[in-house]
Amino acid sequence: MTRIYKILPEADWRAAQALGRFEGSPVDLADGFIHFSTAAQAPETARRYFFGQAGLVLVEFDADELGPSLRWEPARGGDLFAHLYGPLDCDLARSVRPIALAADGAPLLGPLAP
């Protein structure tokens, strides 16, 4: 079981839950897939793209449960990242937790399951 993570504003996650699916953030929609990070990749993703942003959540998924629409493709530095080509079923979330910010604005993810 491989855990993958999605970082997004809590308001966007709550709206997705009301619909039962997440269609993607603006960057996801522009790229044509929903971006995820592994436990090893998530801290750098958070630092690069979410620095100083309050009101975020970290949503955990089991990659195996997302089916054939999930593909592992090279991205930042040649690392393989999980990309979901299609809507994300919110009911598949394993956990949702708020992301705190350090005094300097760095997102604090805490320990992540691999």
Backbone as a printed PyTorch tensor [residue, N CA C, xyz], in Angstrom:
tensor([[[  0.8480,  -1.1730,   0.0000],
         [  0.0000,   0.0000,   0.0000],
         [  0.8950,   1.2390,   0.0000]],

        [[  0.7280,   2.0750,  -1.0010],
         [  1.4810,   3.3260,  -1.0960],
         [  0.5500,   4.4810,  -0.7800]],

        [[  0.9360,   5.2820,   0.1870],
         [  0.1420,   6.4580,   0.5430],
         [  0.5920,   7.6220,  -0.3270]],

        [[ -0.3730,   8.3880,  -0.8140],
         [ -0.0900,   9.6120,  -1.5540],
         [ -0.9140,  10.7280,  -0.9300]],

        [[ -0.4680,  11.9560,  -1.1610],
         [ -1.0290,  13.0980,  -0.4460],
         [ -1.3820,  14.2280,  -1.3960]],

        [[ -2.4780,  14.8970,  -1.0840],
         [ -2.9100,  16.0810,  -1.8100],
         [ -2.9770,  17.2290,  -0.8230]],

        [[ -2.3450,  18.3440,  -1.1650],
         [ -2.3840,  19.5540,  -0.3470],
         [ -3.3040,  20.5380,  -1.0530]],

        [[ -4.2620,  21.0800,  -0.3080],
         [ -5.1770,  22.0430,  -0.8980],
         [ -5.8550,  22.8680,   0.1780]],

        [[ -6.4540,  23.9910,  -0.2040],
         [ -7.1840,  24.7850,   0.7860],
         [ -8.3510,  23.9870,   1.3690]],

        [[ -8.5570,  24.1410,   2.6600],
         [ -9.6380,  23.4140,   3.3230],
         [-10.9860,  23.7190,   2.6800]],

        [[-11.2170,  24.9620,   2.2790],
         [-12.4870,  25.3330,   1.6530],
         [-12.7040,  24.5470,   0.3600]],

        [[-11.6480,  24.3190,  -0.4050],
         [-11.7680,  23.5440,  -1.6450],
         [-12.1030,  22.0860,  -1.3410]],

        [[-11.5050,  21.5440,  -0.2810],
         [-11.7990,  20.1530,   0.0840],
         [-13.2440,  20.0240,   0.5660]],

        [[-13.7040,  20.9700,   1.3700],
         [-15.0920,  20.9200,   1.8630],
         [-16.0740,  21.0270,   0.6930]],

        [[-15.7810,  21.8800,  -0.2850],
         [-16.6500,  21.9990,  -1.4700],
         [-16.6630,  20.6960,  -2.2500]],

        [[-15.4990,  20.0560,  -2.3670],
         [-15.4120,  18.7750,  -3.0710],
         [-16.2130,  17.7070,  -2.3390]],

        [[-16.1270,  17.6900,  -1.0290],
         [-16.8910,  16.7160,  -0.2520],
         [-18.3890,  16.8880,  -0.4730]],

        [[-18.8320,  18.1260,  -0.5750],
         [-20.2550,  18.3750,  -0.8050],
         [-20.6950,  17.7930,  -2.1470]],

        [[-19.7930,  17.7930,  -3.1280],
         [-20.0870,  17.2210,  -4.4540],
         [-19.8170,  15.7160,  -4.5100]],

        [[-18.9690,  15.2490,  -3.5840],
         [-18.5730,  13.8450,  -3.5920],
         [-17.3380,  13.5670,  -4.4320]],

        [[-16.8060,  14.6100,  -5.0670],
         [-15.6160,  14.4230,  -5.9100],
         [-14.8280,  15.7300,  -5.9730]],

        [[-13.5350,  15.5770,  -6.1860],
         [-12.6470,  16.7250,  -6.3760],
         [-12.2180,  16.7160,  -7.8340]],

        [[-12.5160,  17.7940,  -8.5240],
         [-12.1900,  17.9040,  -9.9500],
         [-10.7880,  18.4340, -10.1750]],

        [[-10.2100,  19.0940,  -9.1680],
         [ -8.8550,  19.6030,  -9.2780],
         [ -8.7540,  21.0680,  -8.9230]],

        [[ -7.5610,  21.4550,  -8.5260],
         [ -7.2480,  22.8570,  -8.2520],
         [ -6.9620,  23.5350,  -9.5930]],

        [[ -6.7910,  24.8470,  -9.6080],
         [ -6.4850,  25.5140, -10.8810],
         [ -5.2690,  24.9310, -11.6050]],

        [[ -4.2090,  24.5940, -10.8790],
         [ -3.0310,  24.0130, -11.5390],
         [ -3.3270,  22.6080, -12.0580]],

        [[ -4.1260,  21.8520, -11.3230],
         [ -4.5240,  20.5130, -11.7830],
         [ -5.3180,  20.6230, -13.0880]],

        [[ -6.2830,  21.5200, -13.1020],
         [ -7.1230,  21.6930, -14.2820],
         [ -6.2930,  22.1460, -15.4850]],

        [[ -5.3320,  23.0320, -15.2460],
         [ -4.4660,  23.5080, -16.3380],
         [ -3.5950,  22.3770, -16.8800]],

        [[ -3.1300,  21.4880, -16.0020],
         [ -2.2410,  20.4010, -16.4170],
         [ -2.9960,  19.1680, -16.9270]],

        [[ -4.2810,  19.0760, -16.6370],
         [ -5.0830,  17.9590, -17.1270],
         [ -5.0890,  16.7440, -16.2230]],

        [[ -4.5820,  16.8830, -15.0060],
         [ -4.5820,  15.7920, -14.0310],
         [ -4.4560,  16.3590, -12.6360]],

        [[ -4.8160,  15.5370, -11.6360],
         [ -4.7030,  15.9410, -10.2310],
         [ -3.3440,  15.4940,  -9.7180]],

        [[ -2.5980,  16.4420,  -9.1740],
         [ -1.2540,  16.2070,  -8.6530],
         [ -1.3040,  15.6190,  -7.2420]],

        [[ -0.4480,  14.6440,  -6.9880],
         [ -0.2450,  14.0890,  -5.6500],
         [  1.2470,  14.0240,  -5.3740]],

        [[  1.5920,  13.8720,  -4.1060],
         [  2.9800,  13.6690,  -3.6880],
         [  3.0450,  12.4690,  -2.7670]],

        [[  4.1750,  11.7740,  -2.7960],
         [  4.4160,  10.7060,  -1.8260],
         [  4.8360,  11.3510,  -0.5050]],

        [[  5.0000,  10.5290,   0.5160],
         [  5.4560,  11.0390,   1.8120],
         [  6.8110,  11.7200,   1.6830]],

        [[  7.6920,  11.1690,   0.8600],
         [  9.0230,  11.7610,   0.6790],
         [  8.9660,  13.0650,  -0.1120]],

        [[  8.0030,  13.2030,  -1.0100],
         [  7.9030,  14.3840,  -1.8670],
         [  7.0770,  15.5140,  -1.2570]],

        [[  6.1580,  15.1910,  -0.3810],
         [  5.2040,  16.1700,   0.1360],
         [  5.8460,  17.3760,   0.8320]],

        [[  6.8810,  17.2100,   1.6590],
         [  7.4590,  18.3890,   2.2970],
         [  7.9970,  19.4160,   1.2920]],

        [[  8.6530,  18.9630,   0.2310],
         [  9.1650,  19.8870,  -0.7770],
         [  8.0210,  20.5080,  -1.5780]],

        [[  7.0040,  19.7300,  -1.8880],
         [  5.8260,  20.2740,  -2.5710],
         [  5.1990,  21.3740,  -1.7220]],

        [[  5.0410,  21.1050,  -0.4420],
         [  4.4530,  22.0920,   0.4720],
         [  5.3030,  23.3590,   0.5200]],

        [[  6.6080,  23.1950,   0.6210],
         [  7.4980,  24.3550,   0.7010],
         [  7.4620,  25.1740,  -0.5890]],

        [[  7.5210,  24.5150,  -1.7250],
         [  7.5720,  25.2140,  -3.0250],
         [  6.2850,  25.9150,  -3.4080]],

        [[  5.1770,  25.2370,  -3.1900],
         [  3.9190,  25.7170,  -3.7520],
         [  2.9140,  26.2610,  -2.7420]],

        [[  3.1580,  26.0300,  -1.4350],
         [  2.1710,  26.4270,  -0.4380],
         [  2.7700,  27.2400,   0.7070]],

        [[  3.9960,  27.7100,   0.5530],
         [  4.6740,  28.4790,   1.5920],
         [  3.8300,  29.7050,   1.9630]],

        [[  3.5950,  29.8780,   3.2480],
         [  2.8870,  31.0450,   3.7550],
         [  1.3790,  31.0120,   3.5970]],

        [[  0.8330,  29.9450,   3.0590],
         [ -0.6110,  29.8540,   2.8600],
         [ -1.2790,  29.1780,   4.0540]],

        [[ -2.1500,  29.8990,   4.6950],
         [ -2.8960,  29.3480,   5.8300],
         [ -4.1650,  28.6740,   5.3170]],

        [[ -4.7670,  27.8580,   6.1670],
         [ -6.0440,  27.2430,   5.8440],
         [ -5.9510,  26.0610,   4.9030]],

        [[ -4.7970,  25.3820,   4.9040],
         [ -4.6080,  24.2170,   4.0410],
         [ -4.8880,  22.9230,   4.7930]],

        [[ -5.2030,  21.8820,   4.0220],
         [ -5.3250,  20.5400,   4.5870],
         [ -4.4490,  19.5800,   3.7870]],

        [[ -4.0790,  18.5050,   4.4390],
         [ -3.3300,  17.4150,   3.8310],
         [ -4.2660,  16.2090,   3.7970]],

        [[ -4.5630,  15.7480,   2.5910],
         [ -5.4990,  14.6330,   2.4250],
         [ -4.6940,  13.4170,   1.9810]],

        [[ -4.8680,  12.3240,   2.6920],
         [ -4.1150,  11.0880,   2.4500],
         [ -4.9840,  10.0730,   1.7180]],

        [[ -4.3740,   9.4120,   0.7300],
         [ -5.0510,   8.3770,  -0.0570],
         [ -4.1530,   7.1580,  -0.1840]],

        [[ -4.7760,   6.0080,  -0.4190],
         [ -4.0590,   4.7920,  -0.7820],
         [ -4.0280,   4.7730,  -2.3080]],

        [[ -2.8450,   4.8520,  -2.8880],
         [ -2.7070,   4.9260,  -4.3430],
         [ -3.3830,   3.7470,  -5.0360]],

        [[ -3.3360,   2.5780,  -4.4270],
         [ -3.9110,   1.3790,  -5.0470],
         [ -5.4260,   1.4790,  -5.2160]],

        [[ -6.0780,   2.2880,  -4.3950],
         [ -7.5320,   2.4180,  -4.4560],
         [ -8.0060,   3.3760,  -5.5480]],

        [[ -7.0850,   4.1090,  -6.1640],
         [ -7.4860,   5.1150,  -7.1540],
         [ -7.6380,   4.5450,  -8.5540]],

        [[ -7.2390,   3.3050,  -8.7490],
         [ -7.4980,   2.6160, -10.0040],
         [ -6.5890,   3.0030, -11.1560]],

        [[ -6.9810,   2.5990, -12.3650],
         [ -6.1190,   2.7680, -13.5330],
         [ -5.9810,   4.2070, -14.0180]],

        [[ -6.7900,   5.1180, -13.4990],
         [ -6.6530,   6.5270, -13.8820],
         [ -5.4530,   7.1830, -13.2060]],

        [[ -4.8530,   6.4920, -12.2260],
         [ -3.6640,   7.0140, -11.5490],
         [ -2.4220,   6.5160, -12.2870]],

        [[ -1.5810,   7.4470, -12.6630],
         [ -0.3420,   7.1050, -13.3630],
         [  0.8380,   7.7240, -12.6280]],

        [[  1.9340,   7.0020, -12.6450],
         [  3.1800,   7.4910, -12.0510],
         [  4.0370,   8.0190, -13.1950]],

        [[  4.3130,   9.3270, -13.1580],
         [  5.0180,   9.9760, -14.2550],
         [  6.1530,  10.8380, -13.7270]],

        [[  7.2510,  10.9370, -14.5000],
         [  8.3760,  11.7610, -14.0550],
         [  7.9930,  13.2360, -14.0160]],

        [[  8.4680,  13.8980, -12.9980],
         [  8.2280,  15.3350, -12.8390],
         [  9.4780,  15.9450, -12.2080]],

        [[  9.3060,  16.7360, -11.1840],
         [ 10.3890,  17.4780, -10.5390],
         [ 11.6130,  16.5980, -10.2970]],

        [[ 12.7200,  16.9480, -10.9440],
         [ 13.9700,  16.2200, -10.7390],
         [ 13.9570,  14.7930, -11.2530]],

        [[ 12.9930,  14.4450, -12.0990],
         [ 12.9130,  13.0820, -12.6130],
         [ 12.1970,  12.1160, -11.6900]],

        [[ 11.8030,  12.5640, -10.4890],
         [ 11.0510,  11.7050,  -9.5700],
         [  9.7050,  11.3280, -10.1880]],

        [[  9.2270,  10.1480,  -9.8670],
         [  7.9000,   9.7410, -10.3070],
         [  6.8590,  10.3030,  -9.3380]],

        [[  5.8910,  11.0080,  -9.9000],
         [  4.7950,  11.5800,  -9.1190],
         [  3.4900,  10.9360,  -9.5640]],

        [[  2.5560,  10.8200,  -8.6350],
         [  1.2390,  10.2640,  -8.9290],
         [  0.3660,  11.3520,  -9.5380]],

        [[ -0.2330,  11.0410, -10.6870],
         [ -1.1390,  11.9480, -11.3870],
         [ -2.4370,  11.2010, -11.6630]],

        [[ -3.5470,  11.7820, -11.2430],
         [ -4.8540,  11.1710, -11.4560],
         [ -5.5440,  11.8570, -12.6280]],

        [[ -5.8440,  11.0700, -13.6450],
         [ -6.5190,  11.5740, -14.8410],
         [ -8.0160,  11.3110, -14.7090]],

        [[ -8.6760,  12.2000, -14.0240],
         [-10.1070,  12.0890, -13.7900],
         [-10.4380,  12.6180, -12.4130]],

        [[-11.7160,  12.6730, -12.0760],
         [-12.1100,  13.1880, -10.7660],
         [-11.6970,  12.2510,  -9.6370]],

        [[-11.5170,  12.8340,  -8.4840],
         [-11.0970,  12.1180,  -7.2870],
         [-12.3040,  11.8910,  -6.3850]],

        [[-12.5950,  10.6560,  -6.0640],
         [-13.7000,  10.2920,  -5.1740],
         [-13.3020,  10.6540,  -3.7360]],

        [[-13.9880,  11.6130,  -3.1620],
         [-13.6590,  12.0780,  -1.8080],
         [-13.7960,  10.9840,  -0.7540]],

        [[-14.6530,  10.0180,  -0.9970],
         [-14.8480,   8.9410,  -0.0190],
         [-13.6150,   8.0550,   0.1270]],

        [[-12.6750,   8.1570,  -0.7950],
         [-11.4550,   7.3450,  -0.7210],
         [-10.3860,   7.9490,   0.1930]],

        [[-10.6290,   9.1460,   0.7040],
         [ -9.6610,   9.7850,   1.6000],
         [ -9.4850,   8.9390,   2.8570]],

        [[ -8.2330,   8.6700,   3.2050],
         [ -7.9040,   7.9220,   4.4270],
         [ -7.8890,   8.8370,   5.6450]],

        [[ -7.4110,  10.0540,   5.4430],
         [ -7.3940,  11.0390,   6.5190],
         [ -7.3130,  12.4360,   5.9160]],

        [[ -7.7710,  13.3870,   6.7080],
         [ -7.6940,  14.8030,   6.3380],
         [ -7.2370,  15.5230,   7.5980]],

        [[ -6.1580,  16.2720,   7.4610],
         [ -5.6960,  17.0000,   8.6400],
         [ -5.2290,  18.3970,   8.2580]],

        [[ -5.4230,  19.3450,   9.1700],
         [ -4.9900,  20.7100,   8.8880],
         [ -3.4630,  20.7990,   8.8520]],

        [[ -2.9650,  21.7210,   8.0630],
         [ -1.5300,  21.9680,   7.9750],
         [ -1.2380,  23.2650,   8.7240]],

        [[ -0.4320,  23.1530,   9.7550],
         [  0.0010,  24.3360,  10.5020],
         [  1.1730,  24.9880,   9.7710]],

        [[  1.4020,  26.2480,  10.0740],
         [  2.5470,  26.9570,   9.5130],
         [  3.5450,  27.2760,  10.6130]],

        [[  4.8270,  27.1280,  10.2970],
         [  5.8930,  27.5490,  11.2110],
         [  5.8950,  29.0730,  11.2610]],

        [[  6.6270,  29.6280,  12.1990],
         [  6.7000,  31.0870,  12.3450],
         [  7.1670,  31.7700,  11.0630]],

        [[  8.0050,  31.0860,  10.2760],
         [  8.5010,  31.6750,   9.0190],
         [  7.5730,  31.4320,   7.8370]],

        [[  6.4500,  30.7270,   8.0510],
         [  5.4940,  30.4580,   6.9790],
         [  5.6320,  29.1020,   6.3240]],

        [[  6.6150,  28.3140,   6.7540],
         [  6.8030,  26.9910,   6.1770],
         [  5.6830,  26.0470,   6.6430]],

        [[  5.0660,  25.3160,   5.7110],
         [  4.0390,  24.3410,   6.1110],
         [  4.6470,  23.2090,   6.9280]],

        [[  3.9690,  22.8260,   7.9870],
         [  4.4150,  21.7510,   8.8650],
         [  3.4950,  20.5550,   8.6520]],

        [[  3.9870,  19.5320,   7.9590],
         [  3.1660,  18.3740,   7.6290],
         [  3.1430,  17.3120,   8.7050]],

        [[  4.1730,  17.2610,   9.5410],
         [  4.2580,  16.2080,  10.5350],
         [  4.6460,  14.8870,   9.8780]],

        [[  4.6340,  13.7940,  10.6550],
         [  5.0170,  12.4990,  10.0910],
         [  3.9800,  11.9990,   9.0800]],

        [[  4.4700,  11.4050,   8.0000],
         [  3.6140,  10.8820,   6.9340],
         [  3.8920,   9.4020,   6.7290]],

        [[  2.8400,   8.6390,   6.5210],
         [  2.9940,   7.2060,   6.2140],
         [  3.4970,   7.0550,   4.7990]],

        [[  4.4620,   6.1770,   4.5800],
         [  4.9850,   5.9800,   3.2020],
         [  4.0000,   5.2240,   2.3260]]])
